[in-house]
Amino acid sequence: MTIQSTSESFESQQIKVQAWLFGGQGLARRSDGAVVMIPGGIPGDCYEVNSFRKERGVLWADQATRLVASDMRINAPCPHAEGCGGCHFQHVSRVHETSLKVEALRDSLSRIAQIKEAEVQVHDYDLAHSRSRGELRVDANGLGLFSVKSHRVEPLSNCLVVPRVLQDMWPLLKAMVKDISFIGSIAYAAHLDCLILEFKTRSRRHPISEKGWLTFKAAGLAGLVVRAANGKIINQWGARSCTAEWNGVSVELTTTQFFQSNPASWADFFERVMQWKETLGPGPVWDVHAGSGFFVSCLLELKVIATEPDMKAVKLLKKSFQSRCPELSIYPGMAETWLMADENQPTLKSLAGCILDPPRSGLSRTLSAELRDRGPEKMLMFSCDPATFARDLNRLSDSYQIHGAFHLLNVNPATARFEVAVELVRP
């Protein structure tokens, strides 16, 4: 889809960033009072702006020169931070980063959910090795990640946030993609010393030979997948997955599987579920967006209903948890479909609680309306987007109230992303 933008003629003027918004934009005002977005701007920055453009009704600063730097700014720990789109928040000190994210969460809660006083507890994590899954990019420039707001690759000498095992293999990987003239992407999944790579070529040419695999294997690679431009697997060597442990249950992590990418945060997610579980009365628990069973691992002794539309996740959920959780019922489909089925109405009425962890778009209107009208006494809600999170809380507010503090989990430090969790109860 093409986004229409228009330029506005305006005299050059100085503007100061007043607030930071989720997504990484600084908010400022022109002399006429119009709100202006400045990519990468943080409170205290002062810019001279020579022109403005409007996209979808929003004014953006064009040709902006920073005249005064905010006191929140630091020298980024990574030499590639300015051009690389992977960690576009490294120029902010860690203390200020978390405070800006708390302010962004409170702003969304206040404006959208009408929650004016919000207690927020922050859970922060180290930047190094904070992403155990992801996707690297390769073009004629080399191996790296996409540049800021671009599909051009920013070549990296190494990467601070990838797993240590991938950092150790980085020089070999750089040399290999150059030697074979590889163009495409490389997905990775890692846990501890186990690393799986998946090469996705943009050409029909076979990019990796068995000799290449043996070279990687000698360097410690556990498994390698080569996939063609049409998605077909060309070849595969070694392990298919890395094995991790969620609350005593062995689970397989793959390059195509969605899972919480920062292992340092897992214990805090589990603690939220474990503490909430202790408050429940009798009855089953519904894991509404079950995925591969991240939260199911906390509920093994309970009767659990898990709904999940992704068949790959369902397969892993069954393999990992069906035998460990005797009263686990897995529904391979949308939560809304399970909710509306006549045969599930008795179970719905008997629920002790449910766990919500929707995608970035949040709860559907149907699901939020049904939960508001017929949901259980207690719910535990996670979200990766403060705006849709606040919207969903507002939709549920007629039937539920906040219980306890909001928990902000800074799972991807040095980015604009974070996760949030809160308990909901019927008054």
N, C-alpha and C positions, 0 to 999 in steps of 0.2 A: 504494500500500500504506500502510495506517495503522500507525504505530509506537505501540505501547502504552507509556505512561509512568505511573509512580506516584509520588506525593509521599511523602516521609518526614518525620515530625515529629521535630525534633531541636533541642536548645538551640542558640541562636546561639553560634558559636565562631569563633575566628581560626585560619586555616590558611595555611601558606606553600607556595608553588609550589616543587617540588624539581627538576622536569625538564620539558622541552618535548618533545612528541610530534609526529611527522609528521602533518599535518592541521591543526595550529594550536592544539592543546589544551595547557594546562599541567596537570601531574600533581602532586597534593598528597595529604595524608593527614589524615583526621579524627582526633580524639583517641582513637577506638576502633581506629585503625589501618586503617580502610577507605580504599581508594583513591578519590579524587575528581577528576573532570575539571573544569577551569575554562577555558571558551572564551576565547582571547586571552591567557591567563596565561603568564608567562615566569618562569624561575628567579629567585628573589629577591622577587617580588611577594608581599605579605601581604594577605589578604582577611578580611573578616568576612562569614560566610555565615549567613543566617537560615533557609534551608530547602534541602533536597536533593530531587532527583527521580531515579528509576531508569528507564533506557531500555535494553532488551536486556541487562539484567543489569549495566549500568554506571551508577555514581553520578555525577551532575552537580550542580554548585553552582548553586542558584537564589538570586536576590536577593542577589548577592554585591557587596560594596562594597570597593574597593581602599583599604586603609589605608596601605600602604607600597609605593612603586614601586621596581621593580628598577633597579639601576644600569645595566642594559642598555637601559632605555627612553630614547627621545629624542622631541623634538617632530617629528611626522610632516611631511615636506616638502609633502604635499598637504592642503589645508584640508578635504577631504571624507573623509579616511582613516578617521575614527572610525565613520562611518555606512555608507560604501560597502563592498560585499562584494568589490570587485575587487582590492584590495591590503590585505589585513588583517594585514600584517606590517610596515607602515611605521613602527610605533612602536618598532622595534628597530633599533639601530645596524647598519650594514652589516657591520662586523667581527663583532659578536655574532651577526648573522643567519647568516653562513656557519658560525661555530663551532657554533651550535645544530643546523644541518642536518648537519654532520659527526657530531656526537654522536648524532643520530637515526639516521643510517645505521649507525654502529658499533653502536648498541644493537640494531637489527634483525639485523645480521650476527652478533652475539654470541648473542642469544636464539634466533634461528630457524635460522641456518646453522651455529652452533657455531664461528664464526670469531672467535676472541678477540683477535687482534692484526691490525688492518687498517690498512695505510698508505693514506691518502686524500690525493689531490692535488685542490685546489679551483681551479675556473675560474669567475671571477666576472665580471659584466657590469653596465654602467650601468643604472639604473632607467629613465631617460628613453628613450622610444621603443623599449621592449623588447618590444612586442607588435605584430607586423606583420599579424596577423589576429585577429579576435575578433567579438563581437556586442554591440552597444549595445541598450539597452532604452528604450522610450518608453511612458509612461502619462500620466494626468492631471497628475502631478507635473512632468513634463517629460522631457528627454533625459538619460540617464545609464546607470547599471548597477544591478543589484539590490542592495538593502541587505543587510547581514549577516544570514544565515539568514532571508531573506524574499524574497517575490516582489513587494514594493513597490519601485518605482524610487527610487533616491537621485539627485535631479537634480544635475548637475555643471556648474560654470561652464566647465570644460575638463577634460582628462584628461592626466596626466603621462606615462602609459605608452604611449599610442597613437602611431602614426607622426606625424612632424612635419607631413606634408601633411594629415593629418586634424585635427591641432590647429589649423592655419591655417584650415580650413574649419568649425571647430566653431561659431563665432557664426552663420554662415549656416545650418548644419544645425539649430541650436536654433530659429532664427526660422522656418525652413521647417516643421518638425514642429508648431510652435505654430500657424502660419498655416493649415495644412490639417487641424488637429485629428487628426493621425496617432496611432494607438495600435498598437503592435506591437514589432517588433525591426528593427534595422539591422545586417546583417553587413557586415564590411569586410575587404578584403585589400589590402595595399600593398607596394610596393617602390620605394625611392628616391622620385621625384616622382609615381609612378603610383598612383592610388587608385581602387578599384572599390567601390561601395556596392550592397547589396541590401536593399531595403525589403520586409519581410514583414508585410503588414497582417493584422489580426485581424478585419477587417470585409470586406464585399463591395464597399465603396466604393473606387473607383479613387483612390489617394492622391496620385499624382504625375502631372502633365500634362507635355506636351512643353515648355511654357513653363518649368516647374520644372526640367526637364532642362537647358534652355539656360542657366538661371541658374546651376546647378551647373557646367556645362561652362565657362562664362565664369570661374568661380572656380578652375578647374583640375581638375575631376573628369574622370577618363578614361572611366569607364563606369558605368552605372546600370541595375539590374535591379529590377523591381517584381513581387512575387510575391503571389498571393492566399492567403487562409487555407487553401484546399485544396491549396496547393503549386504550383498552375499559374502559369506566368509570364504576367503581364498585358501587360507591355511591357518593352522593353529598348533602350537607346540606348548608343552608343559602344563602347568596347573590352569584350571579354568577359573579359579577364584582364590581369594584370600580367606582364611578362617579367623573369625573374631569371636569374642564371647560376650553375650548380653545376659547378665544375671545368671551365669552358670550354664547357659545354652549356647552351643556352638552354632554359628551362623556363617553363611558363605556370602562374601562381598565381591561383587563383580563390577566391571566397568560400565555395564548397562543398567545397573541397579541404583535406585535412589536410596541413599541412607544419609543420616546426619554426618556431615563431612568432617567435623572436628571431634576426634575421640576424647579430647580433654573435657568436652562438655557432656559426655554421655552420663556420667555419674550424677550431674545436676538434674538432667532430664528425668533419670530414674528416681531420684529422690523426690521430685515433685509428685510423681505417680505413686510412689510408695507411701508418702505421707497422706495423700488424698485417699488412697485405698483404705487406710486405717479408720477413716471417718464414715465409711459406707455401712448401710444396713444390709439385711439379707437380700439376695436377688442377684441376677446376672449383671455383668458389665458389658457395655457395647463400645467396642473400639471402632469408631465411625470411619476413620480414615486409616486403616490398619497398616498399609504398606507391607513391608516384609516382616513385621512383627516386633518392631522396636519397643513399643509399649506393652505388647502382649507378654514380653519377657518378664514384666513386673507382676503379672496377674496369673501365674501358672496354677495356683491352688484354687482359683475361682472359676465359676462358669462364665465363659466369655463368648460373645458374638463378635466376629471380626468381618467387616465389609471392606472390600477392596476391588476396584474395577480392573486394575492392571494384572493381566494373567501371569506375567513373569514374577511379579511380587507374590501373587497367590501361590504359585508353585513353590517359591522359597519359604513362604509362610507355612505351608503344609509340611514341607520337608523338615523344617527346623522345629516346629512346635506341636504338630498334631499328636505325636507320641508323648511329649512332655507335659501337655496341658489336656488331660483326659476329657474335660468338658468344654473344649474349644469347638465352636461351630463357625465354619468359614463360608461366607457368602461371596462368590465371585461376581460382583456387580456393583452398581451404584448404591450408595446408602439410601437414596430416595426411593429406589425400587424396593429394597428390603423393607423400608419403613411403611410403604403403602400396601404391601401384600397382606391379604386377609389372614393367612395362616400365621403371621408373625405378630398379630395384635395382642394375643395373651402375653407373649414374651415382652413386648414393648411396655405393657402395663406393669409388669413385674420388675422392671429394671431398677437396680440400686443406683446406677450412675452410668455416665457415658463420657468418653474421651474424644475431644474434637481436635483435629490437627489438619485443617483444610489446606488446599493449595493457596498460592498468593492471592487468587481471586476471592478467597473467603467462602463462606457458606452460601449455597444457593438460596434463593428466596423460598423455595419449597421446603428445604430442610430447616431453615431457621424458623419458618412459620409453624411447621409441625412440632419442632422441639419446644417452641414457645407455648404451644397449646397442649402438647401431650408428652413432653419430655420428662425425664426422671427428676427426682428431688435434687440430685447433685450432678454437676458437670465439671470437668477439667478441660480448659480450652487453651490450645497453643496456636500461635500464628507467626508467620514470617513477614507480615505487612501490617504496620500500625493503623493505616487508614481503613482497610477492609476489616481488621480486627475491631476497631472502634465502631464501624458501621454495624457489624454483627452483634456487638454488645448492645447497641441501641435498639436493634430489632428484637432482642431478647429481654429488654429491660422491663417490659410489662409483667414478666413472669419470674425473672431471676434478678438477684442482687449479688454484688461483688462480696466475696468472703476472703478476707485477708489481703495481703499485698500482691501487687503485680511483680512478676519476676522477669527482668530483662536479662537474657542470656546473649552475651556478645560473642556469638559463635564464630563469626568471621571478622576478626579485628582488622583494622585498616581498610575496611570497606564500609559502605553505607548500610549494610545488612545487619539485622539482629533478630532474635526470636523473643517472644514474650509468652508468658503463661499466667493464668489466673484461675481461681476456683469460683464457681457460680453455684448458688443455692436458691431454692424457692423459699420465699419469706413465709 
